[in-house]
Amino acid sequence: MPEKSPNVPVSVLFEFTQAALLSTGLRDADAKVTAEALVSTDALGVFTHGTKLLAGYLKKLQGGGYSPKAQPRIEREGPAWAVVDGDTGLGQVGCQFAMQTAMQKASTTGVAFVSLRNTGHIGAAGHFAGRAARSGFVTMVTGNDIPSVAAPGSKKAVLGSNPLAYAIPTGGDPILLDMATAAVAGGKVYAAIQRGEQIPNTWLIGPDGHPTTDGALYPHSTALAPMAGHKGYGLGLWCEVMSALIPGGAMTWQVGSWMFDPASRPSWHNASFTVFHIDAMTNRADFNARMKTLIDEIHAAPAADGVESVLLPGEREWKNSAAADREGIPLPEDVRTKLREASEIAGIVFPGNLLC
């Protein structure tokens, strides 16, 4: 039996990721923001949207598709809204700027909506929602992508696996939901294929418009199934409108593929950020107390046989994050493979031989 690979300390993974990003000419602050987003997502156990993305981002930055010197800017705005141009930079950089803009406006107006167009792949939408929740904002984040998800009855992709995330302050770890509006994120399909695992019959729609388990057909001859059929399709359309249609960004097939297009081509992704400032609407202590009552009620619900307790969205992930801080991150082999690729692209050796 092969020896188990060692866990990677959070600090080591962060320092490597930041250094790799800096090697492309990215600004220090932007490298830090992006490394924090990728590494903290790995710490949560969401390995499809963590440092597995790094190698692809480095290629885009080196090739010019993503500008390492991008400066997101407000194109137009009002007291409680804004449209931000991401300047074809990394999605994490654009998202950080847009979320900060939304929080600043909501601190004055109570509620704010900021849309972000012309940015790179945004990674984990929940990262930005969670950060805002820790600052006292109820938050919803949406994004769009190149179509990869079928509509009910279609033979081909109609919408992207458009993410929707929300986060709610609790006085402790936020309630956090981050989901693709596809039955499964495309990254999970790739990961399953790379690991040689069977694809469930609920994940993919074949070229005949019916479910398929043939992972070899993905993505060129299949589409992802929409989450919960027409319900996921409807939510995906909502994300398209919020993220792309409102700010005048690229929609559906206008969005580029950050993975398959030439490295010199931008991907023109989009996102939206809706935030509610709790302190502007109610007393924070009262809010936290009422939230605790709700959480306690859900936790007290009778659990099925074999289930320890009913969980809130995000609880399992925050537990993973706390364990990662103590013990390091148990990176799967597919992530380690992509990190070895990132090491070669950046010309930086991963410390301590921890990717063996």
Summary of the structure (lengths in Angstrom):
residues: 356
radius of gyration: 20.1
end to end distance: 15.1
largest distance: 61.4
contacts: 1254
relative contact order: 0.18
helix: 44%
strand: 18%
